[in-house]
Amino acid sequence: MKFGYVRTSTDQQNMELQIEAIKGTGVDDRNIYSDQMSGCKRDRPQLNELLGRLRGGDTFVIWKFDRLARSMHDLLEITDKLNEKGVQFKSITEDIDTNSPMGKFAFHLLGALGQFERELIKERINAGIANARAKGKHMGRPRTLTDEQVKVARDMKQQGTGVMAIARVLGCSRHAIYRVI
């Protein structure tokens, strides 16, 4: 069975162009799902309902990649789910149809490029972190207590002061005190 998905970001945008193109591929009106919201939102009710309804042998049709996903990562995540279910995928504008060998090849090529992009981003992030650490920058959340406050907390604890009292004096949580004493 063929199913279609259309999405517009605003009320001013018209879905008719997408709907007509999808119907032209043989998708019945009753099997076209639509959301009117930003593609950046992960929770799109109609898309989620459609993805839950699809079964092996079905075909999922969209007008254009950007109507389904906002990033290559998001697109690959959705299409991986389709592939796991045995659902074919067709994008009209990009002329990708996983029912054909060339369509499968093109889609896998796009997937490989997406994976390459993710690896490059990860590599750049790790290089930036290593560079910052080499320059002595602290990574992560700022410390709650200064070195001087840690010394005061330890001294107070040695003198028998309770953790809650130390936390009150230093203006922090008891968990911060437990971490340093």
Summary of the structure (lengths in Angstrom):
residues: 181
radius of gyration: 26.6
end to end distance: 64.5
largest distance: 81.2
contacts: 475
relative contact order: 0.09
helix: 55%
strand: 12%
